[in-house]
């Protein structure tokens, strides 16, 4: 089975799928609807593992850990030496920005719910 390619869309959805459940869990905990919170050790462990795996696969892309675009003459040294390497780094940086935008969107979608539950 091959790893999926990381794109701007997968990076955004990964950020959204990380922040929305965490925010919802925090909102429901502070409102008294549920007893489990984001400080629970099992919840922390799950979301840390989920974040590391999903960011490695869907944001950074597994193939970009040792890219041929950044390869230099010195073994195990990766650095942009031409326009292709710079373009590669900018592409990865763009996916990271889209991931952050997904995180912000996930929190922003649930702020009205927090406001509604506080007024109750």
MODELLER restraints for C-alpha pairs under 7 A, 6 or more apart:
rsr = mdl.restraints
at = mdl.atoms
rsr.add(forms.Gaussian(group=physical.xy_distance, feature=features.Distance(at['CA:5:A'], at['CA:61:A']), mean=6.44, stdev=0.5))
rsr.add(forms.Gaussian(group=physical.xy_distance, feature=features.Distance(at['CA:6:A'], at['CA:57:A']), mean=6.82, stdev=0.5))
rsr.add(forms.Gaussian(group=physical.xy_distance, feature=features.Distance(at['CA:6:A'], at['CA:58:A']), mean=4.68, stdev=0.5))
rsr.add(forms.Gaussian(group=physical.xy_distance, feature=features.Distance(at['CA:6:A'], at['CA:59:A']), mean=5.55, stdev=0.5))
rsr.add(forms.Gaussian(group=physical.xy_distance, feature=features.Distance(at['CA:6:A'], at['CA:60:A']), mean=6.79, stdev=0.5))
rsr.add(forms.Gaussian(group=physical.xy_distance, feature=features.Distance(at['CA:6:A'], at['CA:61:A']), mean=5.17, stdev=0.5))
rsr.add(forms.Gaussian(group=physical.xy_distance, feature=features.Distance(at['CA:7:A'], at['CA:95:A']), mean=6.78, stdev=0.5))
rsr.add(forms.Gaussian(group=physical.xy_distance, feature=features.Distance(at['CA:8:A'], at['CA:95:A']), mean=5.23, stdev=0.5))
rsr.add(forms.Gaussian(group=physical.xy_distance, feature=features.Distance(at['CA:8:A'], at['CA:98:A']), mean=6.11, stdev=0.5))
rsr.add(forms.Gaussian(group=physical.xy_distance, feature=features.Distance(at['CA:10:A'], at['CA:58:A']), mean=5.61, stdev=0.5))
rsr.add(forms.Gaussian(group=physical.xy_distance, feature=features.Distance(at['CA:10:A'], at['CA:59:A']), mean=6.88, stdev=0.5))
rsr.add(forms.Gaussian(group=physical.xy_distance, feature=features.Distance(at['CA:11:A'], at['CA:58:A']), mean=5.67, stdev=0.5))
rsr.add(forms.Gaussian(group=physical.xy_distance, feature=features.Distance(at['CA:11:A'], at['CA:59:A']), mean=4.72, stdev=0.5))
rsr.add(forms.Gaussian(group=physical.xy_distance, feature=features.Distance(at['CA:11:A'], at['CA:95:A']), mean=5.83, stdev=0.5))
rsr.add(forms.Gaussian(group=physical.xy_distance, feature=features.Distance(at['CA:11:A'], at['CA:98:A']), mean=5.89, stdev=0.5))
rsr.add(forms.Gaussian(group=physical.xy_distance, feature=features.Distance(at['CA:11:A'], at['CA:99:A']), mean=4.70, stdev=0.5))
rsr.add(forms.Gaussian(group=physical.xy_distance, feature=features.Distance(at['CA:12:A'], at['CA:98:A']), mean=5.15, stdev=0.5))
rsr.add(forms.Gaussian(group=physical.xy_distance, feature=features.Distance(at['CA:12:A'], at['CA:99:A']), mean=4.64, stdev=0.5))
rsr.add(forms.Gaussian(group=physical.xy_distance, feature=features.Distance(at['CA:12:A'], at['CA:101:A']), mean=6.63, stdev=0.5))
rsr.add(forms.Gaussian(group=physical.xy_distance, feature=features.Distance(at['CA:12:A'], at['CA:102:A']), mean=4.48, stdev=0.5))
rsr.add(forms.Gaussian(group=physical.xy_distance, feature=features.Distance(at['CA:13:A'], at['CA:102:A']), mean=6.30, stdev=0.5))
rsr.add(forms.Gaussian(group=physical.xy_distance, feature=features.Distance(at['CA:14:A'], at['CA:54:A']), mean=6.63, stdev=0.5))
rsr.add(forms.Gaussian(group=physical.xy_distance, feature=features.Distance(at['CA:14:A'], at['CA:58:A']), mean=6.85, stdev=0.5))
rsr.add(forms.Gaussian(group=physical.xy_distance, feature=features.Distance(at['CA:14:A'], at['CA:99:A']), mean=6.58, stdev=0.5))
rsr.add(forms.Gaussian(group=physical.xy_distance, feature=features.Distance(at['CA:15:A'], at['CA:99:A']), mean=4.73, stdev=0.5))
rsr.add(forms.Gaussian(group=physical.xy_distance, feature=features.Distance(at['CA:15:A'], at['CA:100:A']), mean=6.30, stdev=0.5))
rsr.add(forms.Gaussian(group=physical.xy_distance, feature=features.Distance(at['CA:15:A'], at['CA:102:A']), mean=4.35, stdev=0.5))
rsr.add(forms.Gaussian(group=physical.xy_distance, feature=features.Distance(at['CA:15:A'], at['CA:103:A']), mean=4.43, stdev=0.5))
rsr.add(forms.Gaussian(group=physical.xy_distance, feature=features.Distance(at['CA:16:A'], at['CA:102:A']), mean=4.51, stdev=0.5))
rsr.add(forms.Gaussian(group=physical.xy_distance, feature=features.Distance(at['CA:16:A'], at['CA:103:A']), mean=5.08, stdev=0.5))
rsr.add(forms.Gaussian(group=physical.xy_distance, feature=features.Distance(at['CA:16:A'], at['CA:105:A']), mean=6.55, stdev=0.5))
rsr.add(forms.Gaussian(group=physical.xy_distance, feature=features.Distance(at['CA:16:A'], at['CA:106:A']), mean=4.76, stdev=0.5))
rsr.add(forms.Gaussian(group=physical.xy_distance, feature=features.Distance(at['CA:18:A'], at['CA:51:A']), mean=6.81, stdev=0.5))
rsr.add(forms.Gaussian(group=physical.xy_distance, feature=features.Distance(at['CA:18:A'], at['CA:103:A']), mean=6.93, stdev=0.5))
rsr.add(forms.Gaussian(group=physical.xy_distance, feature=features.Distance(at['CA:19:A'], at['CA:103:A']), mean=5.20, stdev=0.5))
rsr.add(forms.Gaussian(group=physical.xy_distance, feature=features.Distance(at['CA:19:A'], at['CA:106:A']), mean=5.29, stdev=0.5))
rsr.add(forms.Gaussian(group=physical.xy_distance, feature=features.Distance(at['CA:19:A'], at['CA:107:A']), mean=6.09, stdev=0.5))
rsr.add(forms.Gaussian(group=physical.xy_distance, feature=features.Distance(at['CA:20:A'], at['CA:106:A']), mean=4.51, stdev=0.5))
rsr.add(forms.Gaussian(group=physical.xy_distance, feature=features.Distance(at['CA:20:A'], at['CA:107:A']), mean=5.87, stdev=0.5))
rsr.add(forms.Gaussian(group=physical.xy_distance, feature=features.Distance(at['CA:22:A'], at['CA:38:A']), mean=6.85, stdev=0.5))
rsr.add(forms.Gaussian(group=physical.xy_distance, feature=features.Distance(at['CA:23:A'], at['CA:107:A']), mean=6.06, stdev=0.5))
rsr.add(forms.Gaussian(group=physical.xy_distance, feature=features.Distance(at['CA:24:A'], at['CA:110:A']), mean=6.84, stdev=0.5))
rsr.add(forms.Gaussian(group=physical.xy_distance, feature=features.Distance(at['CA:25:A'], at['CA:37:A']), mean=6.28, stdev=0.5))
rsr.add(forms.Gaussian(group=physical.xy_distance, feature=features.Distance(at['CA:25:A'], at['CA:38:A']), mean=6.60, stdev=0.5))
rsr.add(forms.Gaussian(group=physical.xy_distance, feature=features.Distance(at['CA:26:A'], at['CA:37:A']), mean=6.06, stdev=0.5))
rsr.add(forms.Gaussian(group=physical.xy_distance, feature=features.Distance(at['CA:26:A'], at['CA:38:A']), mean=6.09, stdev=0.5))
rsr.add(forms.Gaussian(group=physical.xy_distance, feature=features.Distance(at['CA:27:A'], at['CA:114:A']), mean=5.75, stdev=0.5))
rsr.add(forms.Gaussian(group=physical.xy_distance, feature=features.Distance(at['CA:28:A'], at['CA:34:A']), mean=5.88, stdev=0.5))
rsr.add(forms.Gaussian(group=physical.xy_distance, feature=features.Distance(at['CA:29:A'], at['CA:35:A']), mean=5.93, stdev=0.5))
rsr.add(forms.Gaussian(group=physical.xy_distance, feature=features.Distance(at['CA:29:A'], at['CA:36:A']), mean=6.43, stdev=0.5))
rsr.add(forms.Gaussian(group=physical.xy_distance, feature=features.Distance(at['CA:29:A'], at['CA:37:A']), mean=5.54, stdev=0.5))
rsr.add(forms.Gaussian(group=physical.xy_distance, feature=features.Distance(at['CA:31:A'], at['CA:117:A']), mean=6.42, stdev=0.5))
rsr.add(forms.Gaussian(group=physical.xy_distance, feature=features.Distance(at['CA:31:A'], at['CA:118:A']), mean=6.90, stdev=0.5))
rsr.add(forms.Gaussian(group=physical.xy_distance, feature=features.Distance(at['CA:38:A'], at['CA:44:A']), mean=6.44, stdev=0.5))
rsr.add(forms.Gaussian(group=physical.xy_distance, feature=features.Distance(at['CA:56:A'], at['CA:62:A']), mean=6.17, stdev=0.5))
rsr.add(forms.Gaussian(group=physical.xy_distance, feature=features.Distance(at['CA:59:A'], at['CA:95:A']), mean=5.90, stdev=0.5))
rsr.add(forms.Gaussian(group=physical.xy_distance, feature=features.Distance(at['CA:59:A'], at['CA:96:A']), mean=6.36, stdev=0.5))
rsr.add(forms.Gaussian(group=physical.xy_distance, feature=features.Distance(at['CA:59:A'], at['CA:99:A']), mean=6.94, stdev=0.5))
rsr.add(forms.Gaussian(group=physical.xy_distance, feature=features.Distance(at['CA:60:A'], at['CA:92:A']), mean=6.30, stdev=0.5))
rsr.add(forms.Gaussian(group=physical.xy_distance, feature=features.Distance(at['CA:69:A'], at['CA:84:A']), mean=6.11, stdev=0.5))
rsr.add(forms.Gaussian(group=physical.xy_distance, feature=features.Distance(at['CA:69:A'], at['CA:85:A']), mean=4.83, stdev=0.5))
rsr.add(forms.Gaussian(group=physical.xy_distance, feature=features.Distance(at['CA:69:A'], at['CA:88:A']), mean=6.96, stdev=0.5))
rsr.add(forms.Gaussian(group=physical.xy_distance, feature=features.Distance(at['CA:70:A'], at['CA:78:A']), mean=4.85, stdev=0.5))
rsr.add(forms.Gaussian(group=physical.xy_distance, feature=features.Distance(at['CA:70:A'], at['CA:79:A']), mean=4.85, stdev=0.5))
rsr.add(forms.Gaussian(group=physical.xy_distance, feature=features.Distance(at['CA:70:A'], at['CA:80:A']), mean=4.89, stdev=0.5))
rsr.add(forms.Gaussian(group=physical.xy_distance, feature=features.Distance(at['CA:70:A'], at['CA:81:A']), mean=6.86, stdev=0.5))
rsr.add(forms.Gaussian(group=physical.xy_distance, feature=features.Distance(at['CA:70:A'], at['CA:85:A']), mean=5.20, stdev=0.5))
rsr.add(forms.Gaussian(group=physical.xy_distance, feature=features.Distance(at['CA:71:A'], at['CA:77:A']), mean=6.67, stdev=0.5))
rsr.add(forms.Gaussian(group=physical.xy_distance, feature=features.Distance(at['CA:71:A'], at['CA:78:A']), mean=4.83, stdev=0.5))
rsr.add(forms.Gaussian(group=physical.xy_distance, feature=features.Distance(at['CA:71:A'], at['CA:79:A']), mean=6.49, stdev=0.5))
rsr.add(forms.Gaussian(group=physical.xy_distance, feature=features.Distance(at['CA:72:A'], at['CA:78:A']), mean=5.89, stdev=0.5))
rsr.add(forms.Gaussian(group=physical.xy_distance, feature=features.Distance(at['CA:72:A'], at['CA:79:A']), mean=6.66, stdev=0.5))
rsr.add(forms.Gaussian(group=physical.xy_distance, feature=features.Distance(at['CA:80:A'], at['CA:86:A']), mean=5.56, stdev=0.5))
